[in-house]
Amino acid sequence: MKHIVLYFGSFNPIHRGHIALAEWVAEHVGCDEVVLVVSPKNPLKADDALAPELDRFEMAERACARSRYPDWIKPSVIEFMLEKPSYTINTLRYLTQHYGKEMRFSVLMGADLVPQLERWRDYREILDGYPLLVYPRRGFSVTQHLDRITLLEEAPLCDYSSTDVRRALEQGDDASAMLAPEVLAYIREKRLWDPVRYAERLTERIGAEPQNAAPLVERGRWHYRRQEWGRALNDFNRALSLDPALDEVRQYIAQIEEILAFRYTDIYNP
């Protein structure tokens, strides 16, 4: 009977840390395949710049193909075909019902998810029916369900997340150390996360939430990083008019005014 390790995640986007972990599992855990189950949407998480599911699958496919074990490490679209919202137990039941005679399934998860287990739908069925393989996450120690899980203490730690990758891409920073070249090329081709698209999303939020200062502050920071002082000042002043308690925004405004005053003095007093 084949042993399949299921690695659930949004992979938004998939990065080198995901693949390094899958490679380690392929090498050190007695399994026949590591399957990356690309989730349509985590019901317990907000929609945080979630790329279309087929784009996330395509990126996962490219990253897996580039891994050291492309025959062992593969992505799956199984959750795209099941009823939404997607719950882990539904996927496990489906796989067990249709493939349980030929395969047994384990679930690979991060240490940060163990405290959330009791919020999962029918979590006792998962704990009782499927081995849970828990890899370390920096800053998280596992103290719950120790009799039901296997700690992969030697698995590689990754000090960045998909959120960090998206933030770097949206700020125009170099993300090549975190992404396979094929994945980075796909992101750029599709403009999934880039500085201009990020600003466009913020502008859409500002239009939809005119009384919310948060997107104005974030767009102001975006203009600030690009040294677009006038636009940044406009956004910060609008945010401050909505929420006068934003001390961080006052600091940005003071810095910009100092920069502009210096430039004015430099121009007119050569």
C-alpha beads as a LAMMPS data file, in Angstrom:
LAMMPS data file: protein, C-alpha beads

270 atoms
269 bonds

1 atom types
1 bond types

-500.0 500.0 xlo xhi
-500.0 500.0 ylo yhi
-500.0 500.0 zlo zhi

Masses

1 110.0

Atoms # bond

1 1 1 0.000 0.000 0.000
2 1 1 1.363 3.403 -0.979
3 1 1 2.020 5.983 1.706
4 1 1 1.028 9.472 0.541
5 1 1 1.955 12.556 2.572
6 1 1 -0.531 15.373 1.972
7 1 1 0.880 18.883 2.311
8 1 1 -2.107 21.255 2.432
9 1 1 -1.690 24.952 1.730
10 1 1 -2.743 27.947 -0.323
11 1 1 0.819 28.210 -1.754
12 1 1 0.199 31.880 -2.445
13 1 1 2.813 31.724 -3.911
14 1 1 4.832 28.546 -3.503
15 1 1 8.396 29.368 -2.441
16 1 1 11.729 27.635 -1.932
17 1 1 10.904 26.867 1.709
18 1 1 7.865 24.804 0.690
19 1 1 9.944 22.751 -1.724
20 1 1 12.851 22.336 0.711
21 1 1 10.436 20.878 3.261
22 1 1 8.830 18.555 0.704
23 1 1 12.292 17.347 -0.364
24 1 1 13.258 16.672 3.259
25 1 1 10.052 14.689 3.822
26 1 1 10.690 12.692 0.648
27 1 1 14.173 11.855 1.946
28 1 1 13.450 11.191 5.629
29 1 1 9.847 10.032 5.961
30 1 1 8.938 6.601 4.675
31 1 1 6.541 7.663 1.942
32 1 1 5.988 7.107 -1.752
33 1 1 4.849 10.636 -2.648
34 1 1 4.566 14.104 -1.163
35 1 1 1.453 15.699 -2.625
36 1 1 1.000 19.463 -2.338
37 1 1 -2.752 19.990 -2.030
38 1 1 -3.383 23.490 -3.362
39 1 1 -6.382 24.831 -1.439
40 1 1 -8.977 27.113 -3.053
41 1 1 -9.286 29.142 0.161
42 1 1 -8.661 28.541 3.842
43 1 1 -12.003 29.113 5.652
44 1 1 -10.063 30.226 8.749
45 1 1 -8.080 32.924 6.926
46 1 1 -9.009 36.212 5.314
47 1 1 -8.567 36.575 1.568
48 1 1 -5.082 38.080 1.639
49 1 1 -4.270 38.978 -1.992
50 1 1 -5.123 35.393 -2.935
51 1 1 -4.106 34.614 -6.502
52 1 1 -6.523 32.609 -8.694
53 1 1 -6.382 28.921 -7.810
54 1 1 -5.231 27.769 -11.249
55 1 1 -2.367 30.268 -11.155
56 1 1 -1.309 28.922 -7.772
57 1 1 -1.479 25.370 -9.102
58 1 1 0.582 26.292 -12.177
59 1 1 3.259 27.846 -9.961
60 1 1 3.254 24.768 -7.719
61 1 1 3.591 22.523 -10.748
62 1 1 6.609 24.473 -11.971
63 1 1 8.244 24.471 -8.547
64 1 1 7.689 20.720 -8.062
65 1 1 9.078 19.950 -11.507
66 1 1 12.241 21.848 -10.569
67 1 1 12.634 20.024 -7.225
68 1 1 15.219 17.308 -6.644
69 1 1 12.447 14.682 -6.707
70 1 1 9.946 15.633 -9.404
71 1 1 8.614 12.064 -9.526
72 1 1 7.867 12.086 -5.787
73 1 1 6.762 15.668 -5.205
74 1 1 3.648 16.747 -7.099
75 1 1 0.798 19.251 -6.745
76 1 1 -2.876 18.273 -6.695
77 1 1 -6.086 20.039 -7.714
78 1 1 -8.291 17.694 -5.686
79 1 1 -9.720 20.488 -3.530
80 1 1 -10.728 22.525 -6.580
81 1 1 -13.195 19.763 -7.468
82 1 1 -14.786 19.345 -4.045
83 1 1 -17.542 21.363 -2.436
84 1 1 -16.519 24.795 -1.183
85 1 1 -15.624 26.090 1.311
86 1 1 -12.774 23.630 1.487
87 1 1 -12.255 21.651 4.695
88 1 1 -9.397 19.231 5.287
89 1 1 -11.701 16.498 6.564
90 1 1 -13.766 16.561 3.356
91 1 1 -10.658 16.025 1.276
92 1 1 -9.423 13.222 3.514
93 1 1 -12.802 11.472 3.410
94 1 1 -12.936 11.720 -0.376
95 1 1 -9.417 10.345 -0.824
96 1 1 -10.004 7.539 1.669
97 1 1 -13.300 6.577 0.053
98 1 1 -11.897 6.467 -3.479
99 1 1 -8.269 5.425 -2.933
100 1 1 -8.135 3.978 0.586
101 1 1 -7.631 0.416 -0.639
102 1 1 -4.405 1.323 -2.431
103 1 1 -3.128 4.268 -0.382
104 1 1 -2.801 5.442 3.192
105 1 1 -2.587 9.147 3.928
106 1 1 -0.642 11.302 6.373
107 1 1 -1.024 15.053 6.821
108 1 1 1.984 17.379 6.871
109 1 1 1.414 20.576 8.844
110 1 1 3.329 23.352 10.583
111 1 1 3.754 23.681 14.337
112 1 1 1.805 26.955 14.168
113 1 1 -1.315 25.041 13.111
114 1 1 -1.427 22.580 16.004
115 1 1 -3.099 25.059 18.417
116 1 1 -5.738 25.664 15.722
117 1 1 -6.641 22.008 15.291
118 1 1 -9.647 22.162 17.566
119 1 1 -11.145 24.821 15.282
120 1 1 -10.972 22.457 12.299
121 1 1 -14.156 20.757 11.224
122 1 1 -14.394 17.240 12.756
123 1 1 -10.834 17.541 14.018
124 1 1 -11.139 14.423 16.206
125 1 1 -11.721 12.336 13.108
126 1 1 -8.516 13.750 11.639
127 1 1 -6.525 13.123 14.832
128 1 1 -7.830 9.570 15.194
129 1 1 -7.705 8.545 11.551
130 1 1 -4.679 10.165 9.951
131 1 1 -1.069 10.441 11.153
132 1 1 -0.093 14.107 11.555
133 1 1 3.500 15.004 10.703
134 1 1 4.397 18.363 12.255
135 1 1 7.340 20.401 11.005
136 1 1 8.892 23.209 13.086
137 1 1 8.009 26.872 12.725
138 1 1 10.230 29.432 14.372
139 1 1 8.612 30.888 17.482
140 1 1 6.127 28.031 17.911
141 1 1 6.454 25.134 20.337
142 1 1 4.127 22.145 20.230
143 1 1 2.502 21.241 23.542
144 1 1 -0.863 19.833 22.440
145 1 1 -1.894 16.419 21.078
146 1 1 1.624 15.068 21.534
147 1 1 0.268 11.523 21.713
148 1 1 -1.351 11.898 18.272
149 1 1 1.335 13.627 16.226
150 1 1 4.883 13.033 15.022
151 1 1 7.285 15.941 15.409
152 1 1 9.718 16.341 12.517
153 1 1 12.267 18.164 14.648
154 1 1 15.063 17.947 12.076
155 1 1 12.986 19.309 9.186
156 1 1 14.338 22.553 7.701
157 1 1 13.192 25.879 9.113
158 1 1 12.198 28.633 6.726
159 1 1 12.452 32.217 7.958
160 1 1 10.083 33.694 5.392
161 1 1 6.488 33.046 4.433
162 1 1 4.341 33.502 1.350
163 1 1 3.216 36.791 2.898
164 1 1 6.857 37.939 3.015
165 1 1 7.282 36.939 -0.627
166 1 1 4.207 38.892 -1.702
167 1 1 5.294 41.922 0.295
168 1 1 8.722 41.893 -1.347
169 1 1 7.187 41.610 -4.810
170 1 1 4.680 44.382 -4.113
171 1 1 7.412 46.673 -2.854
172 1 1 9.594 46.002 -5.876
173 1 1 12.278 44.188 -3.860
174 1 1 14.357 41.285 -5.152
175 1 1 12.498 38.048 -4.339
176 1 1 14.705 35.720 -6.398
177 1 1 16.262 34.121 -3.304
178 1 1 12.799 32.996 -2.158
179 1 1 11.345 31.752 -5.459
180 1 1 12.298 29.282 -8.157
181 1 1 13.131 31.156 -11.393
182 1 1 10.172 29.571 -13.186
183 1 1 7.794 30.719 -10.451
184 1 1 9.177 34.259 -10.460
185 1 1 8.863 34.401 -14.251
186 1 1 5.237 33.250 -14.022
187 1 1 4.409 35.886 -11.403
188 1 1 5.910 38.613 -13.563
189 1 1 4.165 37.367 -16.688
190 1 1 0.773 37.321 -14.966
191 1 1 1.409 40.425 -12.846
192 1 1 0.132 38.548 -9.823
193 1 1 2.013 40.693 -7.325
194 1 1 3.916 43.758 -8.435
195 1 1 4.181 47.345 -7.166
196 1 1 1.786 48.844 -9.706
197 1 1 -0.887 46.170 -9.262
198 1 1 -0.537 46.520 -5.498
199 1 1 -1.198 50.263 -5.730
200 1 1 -4.183 49.564 -7.972
201 1 1 -5.674 47.205 -5.357
202 1 1 -5.154 49.799 -2.640
203 1 1 -6.864 52.432 -4.786
204 1 1 -9.808 50.063 -5.269
205 1 1 -10.032 49.554 -1.505
206 1 1 -9.890 53.295 -0.867
207 1 1 -12.794 53.809 -3.255
208 1 1 -14.792 51.004 -1.655
209 1 1 -13.984 52.002 1.954
210 1 1 -13.833 55.822 2.002
211 1 1 -13.945 56.006 5.809
212 1 1 -11.133 53.469 6.335
213 1 1 -7.758 55.082 6.973
214 1 1 -5.750 51.828 6.681
215 1 1 -5.543 51.577 2.859
216 1 1 -4.683 55.283 2.663
217 1 1 -1.825 54.744 5.104
218 1 1 -0.580 51.736 3.145
219 1 1 -0.755 53.560 -0.189
220 1 1 0.988 56.507 1.423
221 1 1 3.799 54.176 2.509
222 1 1 3.960 52.829 -1.041
223 1 1 4.356 56.349 -2.456
224 1 1 6.881 57.153 0.290
225 1 1 9.077 54.168 -0.628
226 1 1 9.035 55.386 -4.228
227 1 1 9.914 58.940 -3.118
228 1 1 6.648 60.283 -4.517
229 1 1 6.455 62.847 -1.738
230 1 1 3.414 64.833 -2.869
231 1 1 1.199 61.790 -3.369
232 1 1 2.388 60.265 -0.110
233 1 1 1.614 63.516 1.724
234 1 1 -1.880 63.636 0.241
235 1 1 -2.645 60.084 1.383
236 1 1 -1.214 60.614 4.863
237 1 1 -3.142 63.852 5.354
238 1 1 -6.387 62.164 4.247
239 1 1 -5.721 59.262 6.617
240 1 1 -5.039 61.663 9.475
241 1 1 -8.304 63.482 8.817
242 1 1 -10.115 60.146 9.250
243 1 1 -8.139 59.059 12.315
244 1 1 -6.273 61.837 14.171
245 1 1 -4.707 59.256 16.533
246 1 1 -2.344 57.893 13.855
247 1 1 0.997 58.948 15.350
248 1 1 2.948 56.962 12.753
249 1 1 1.295 59.011 10.014
250 1 1 2.279 62.259 11.775
251 1 1 5.886 61.056 11.736
252 1 1 5.707 60.334 8.007
253 1 1 4.222 63.776 7.361
254 1 1 6.967 65.453 9.403
255 1 1 9.665 63.552 7.497
256 1 1 8.173 64.456 4.127
257 1 1 7.817 68.117 5.066
258 1 1 11.445 68.139 6.185
259 1 1 12.540 66.587 2.890
260 1 1 10.496 69.073 0.854
261 1 1 11.731 72.020 2.926
262 1 1 15.338 70.928 2.367
263 1 1 14.757 70.658 -1.374
264 1 1 13.100 74.080 -1.472
265 1 1 16.061 75.612 0.360
266 1 1 18.513 73.805 -1.909
267 1 1 16.762 75.103 -5.059
268 1 1 16.362 78.734 -4.027
269 1 1 19.572 79.133 -2.049
270 1 1 22.267 77.550 -4.195

Bonds

1 1 1 2
2 1 2 3
3 1 3 4
4 1 4 5
5 1 5 6
6 1 6 7
7 1 7 8
8 1 8 9
9 1 9 10
10 1 10 11
11 1 11 12
12 1 12 13
13 1 13 14
14 1 14 15
15 1 15 16
16 1 16 17
17 1 17 18
18 1 18 19
19 1 19 20
20 1 20 21
21 1 21 22
22 1 22 23
23 1 23 24
24 1 24 25
25 1 25 26
26 1 26 27
27 1 27 28
28 1 28 29
29 1 29 30
30 1 30 31
31 1 31 32
32 1 32 33
33 1 33 34
34 1 34 35
35 1 35 36
36 1 36 37
37 1 37 38
38 1 38 39
39 1 39 40
40 1 40 41
41 1 41 42
42 1 42 43
43 1 43 44
44 1 44 45
45 1 45 46
46 1 46 47
47 1 47 48
48 1 48 49
49 1 49 50
50 1 50 51
51 1 51 52
52 1 52 53
53 1 53 54
54 1 54 55
55 1 55 56
56 1 56 57
57 1 57 58
58 1 58 59
59 1 59 60
60 1 60 61
61 1 61 62
62 1 62 63
63 1 63 64
64 1 64 65
65 1 65 66
66 1 66 67
67 1 67 68
68 1 68 69
69 1 69 70
70 1 70 71
71 1 71 72
72 1 72 73
73 1 73 74
74 1 74 75
75 1 75 76
76 1 76 77
77 1 77 78
78 1 78 79
79 1 79 80
80 1 80 81
81 1 81 82
82 1 82 83
83 1 83 84
84 1 84 85
85 1 85 86
86 1 86 87
87 1 87 88
88 1 88 89
89 1 89 90
90 1 90 91
91 1 91 92
92 1 92 93
93 1 93 94
94 1 94 95
95 1 95 96
96 1 96 97
97 1 97 98
98 1 98 99
99 1 99 100
100 1 100 101
101 1 101 102
102 1 102 103
103 1 103 104
104 1 104 105
105 1 105 106
106 1 106 107
107 1 107 108
108 1 108 109
109 1 109 110
110 1 110 111
111 1 111 112
112 1 112 113
113 1 113 114
114 1 114 115
115 1 115 116
116 1 116 117
117 1 117 118
118 1 118 119
119 1 119 120
120 1 120 121
121 1 121 122
122 1 122 123
123 1 123 124
124 1 124 125
125 1 125 126
126 1 126 127
127 1 127 128
128 1 128 129
129 1 129 130
130 1 130 131
131 1 131 132
132 1 132 133
133 1 133 134
134 1 134 135
135 1 135 136
136 1 136 137
137 1 137 138
138 1 138 139
139 1 139 140
140 1 140 141
141 1 141 142
142 1 142 143
143 1 143 144
144 1 144 145
145 1 145 146
146 1 146 147
147 1 147 148
148 1 148 149
149 1 149 150
150 1 150 151
151 1 151 152
152 1 152 153
153 1 153 154
154 1 154 155
155 1 155 156
156 1 156 157
157 1 157 158
158 1 158 159
159 1 159 160
160 1 160 161
161 1 161 162
162 1 162 163
163 1 163 164
164 1 164 165
165 1 165 166
166 1 166 167
167 1 167 168
168 1 168 169
169 1 169 170
170 1 170 171
171 1 171 172
172 1 172 173
173 1 173 174
174 1 174 175
175 1 175 176
176 1 176 177
177 1 177 178
178 1 178 179
179 1 179 180
180 1 180 181
181 1 181 182
182 1 182 183
183 1 183 184
184 1 184 185
185 1 185 186
186 1 186 187
187 1 187 188
188 1 188 189
189 1 189 190
190 1 190 191
191 1 191 192
192 1 192 193
193 1 193 194
194 1 194 195
195 1 195 196
196 1 196 197
197 1 197 198
198 1 198 199
199 1 199 200
200 1 200 201
201 1 201 202
202 1 202 203
203 1 203 204
204 1 204 205
205 1 205 206
206 1 206 207
207 1 207 208
208 1 208 209
209 1 209 210
210 1 210 211
211 1 211 212
212 1 212 213
213 1 213 214
214 1 214 215
215 1 215 216
216 1 216 217
217 1 217 218
218 1 218 219
219 1 219 220
220 1 220 221
221 1 221 222
222 1 222 223
223 1 223 224
224 1 224 225
225 1 225 226
226 1 226 227
227 1 227 228
228 1 228 229
229 1 229 230
230 1 230 231
231 1 231 232
232 1 232 233
233 1 233 234
234 1 234 235
235 1 235 236
236 1 236 237
237 1 237 238
238 1 238 239
239 1 239 240
240 1 240 241
241 1 241 242
242 1 242 243
243 1 243 244
244 1 244 245
245 1 245 246
246 1 246 247
247 1 247 248
248 1 248 249
249 1 249 250
250 1 250 251
251 1 251 252
252 1 252 253
253 1 253 254
254 1 254 255
255 1 255 256
256 1 256 257
257 1 257 258
258 1 258 259
259 1 259 260
260 1 260 261
261 1 261 262
262 1 262 263
263 1 263 264
264 1 264 265
265 1 265 266
266 1 266 267
267 1 267 268
268 1 268 269
269 1 269 270
